[in-house]
Amino acid sequence: MNALETLRADAARLLREGRAKVVIGYRTRGKERAPVFITDASGAGSLVYDAACRQNLAAYLRKPEVRARRPAAVVASPPVMRSLVLLAAESQIGEGDVVVLAVGPPGEGGGEGVYHGALTLAETARLLKEKYALLAPRPEVLDRIKSLAAMSAEERAAFWSEALAKCTRCYACRAACPACYCTVCIVEKNVPQWISTAARPHGNYAWNLIRAFHAAGRCTGCEACEAACPQGIPLMLLNVLVAEEAAEAFGIKAGYDLDAEPLIGSWSADDEEDFIR
Amino acid sequence: MKIVDVDKLSDLAAALAAKGYRIVAPVRDGDVVRLKQWKRGDEIDLDAFTVNSVKDFLMPASEVIGRYALDGDDFAPEAVAAEAPKTVVLGVRPCDAAALAVLDAVFNWDYADAFYNARRAATTIAALACRQADEQCFCTSVGGAPDSTAGADAILRPADGGKRFIVETLSEKGEALVAAAGEVVQEGEAAADAVAEVPVRFDAAALAARLAENFESPLWQTLSLACLGCGACAYACPTCHCFDIQDEGTRRESVRLRNWDSCGFGLFTQHAGGHNPRPDQAARWRQRVMHKFLYFAERFGRLACSGCGRCARLCPAHVSMAESCAALMAARKAAKR
């Protein structure tokens, strides 16, 4: 059996044996890959996985309707596996809630793809460390960050003003992100109103920067937010910049360690800054 | 007949701009094509599907509709007029043009909205018949057509294998537009190209009857499972018109804003006391479908969907209105309570 057939067989077996109440994967709809929620083993044949699967299915684990169907098996490429490990580290899911149908990145292992099996969260974290420790942002993203860094402050401000002016505040970026699981988002808090909800420069800057900041040391680089943005705003530039800061200043790379403390929810007595002590 | 060459589109825009029109046209912007204010040098891209609709220029995502000053107990409102420059939107798809009737109905229902109507009166719609459709297009399922003239002041019909357009005027605004275009639009002969074929996905009248009987259907849970609860569909939709009024300011002065809102958000129906009459995404997705195909039709005699397919094209979770409607038609009538 090839990788995809093995994945489908595992999905069917999990459902049959009651080890998963739902399998969350991708199906083909024309050129698109839409999410599919399979509850009967006979449906496992519709599962696919390829480079067109850009949605991070771990985002569904915050939906009450999906949480009610745990344990859920989730088709997960390495960035999605990292999201699952992050959610576990942040106590949003526990071992036993999720079975990870671990697939390699599209293109790995030639045309057929790679399937690593139906894994526990602990096995997923081990696989990530052993095989996918060096996941890096796409070269194009890093190149754009370099060219942004080479700009003057005025040029950079002009770049972001133009990019963020397109934001309509639909919050597709937030919806697509597994790390955005707050039941009440900061942008929805209105007593007081911290962030203007108007699709105007002031609030757009505040919203987009605070979204990236709240993902500091938590973004797993899946790019689902950027794929979700109807306006084509290059959100990964912000995410990668913040992730690089988190790695450099705190040695944090999100989604590899089940026991990791969240960057913006922890502190250390050894911190080199005085104000924290 | 009146014709304009396809390589004269920029000249057409320039000629109209010279006559005082603000030009809005589909222009490539990074990875997407959007309707935006055209400026000299921008290439007009009439082939792509834009990520936004004409709605953006009639009912913007955020609009100042009032200002007031506060000084102790004194309250001084300040009138705000709509910014409504004379505008032509070039290359509007027939689905977007047809959608304007929905906005016109709502914004002149029990109250004539000064902001919307000022912009609407100042806007000329130059539509473009579709030569190509994609798999998300479903105008023919909701009473539209790829060459419909509904809502348009003029229409460009692709001709001679895409080399030129036949220009047809449909209203006084359209005639004024062609007059303003001057010699860019010429008398000539051209053979109209075949219009796009858009398969019918569902029967809208039968769907309305099905919806009326299926408020309690368990299908809503299934259909909404993929929905992540953002506003991408509503904001991209040429007919969605829900808004939120926000006051922003200090103790001294404030602005009153009208911002887009979406029934997909849980907050849309959240009560101050904590109760939410639409407690889950199934209830919200049901509302979205019901409003477009049942409630709006009952109230205004037309559907609140023009089949543009943007919602499905832009949904981060690939939820499709046409697919939902087709699934509702396929399902058996749910047991009534």
Interface residues (C-beta under 8 A of the other chain):
Chain A: R29 G30 K31 E32 R33 A34 P35 F37 Q55 A59 Y60 K63 P64 E65 V66 K166 T168 R169 C170 Y171 A172 R174 A175 A176 E188 Q193 S196 T197 A198 A199 R200 A224 A227 A228 P230 Q231 G232 P234
Chain B: D29 G30 D31 V32 R34 V51 A61 S62 E135 Q221 S224 L225 A226 L228 G229 C230 G231 A232 A234 Y235 A236 D244 Q246 E248 L257 N259 W260 S262 F265 L267 D280 Q281 A282 L314 P316 A317 H318 S320 E323
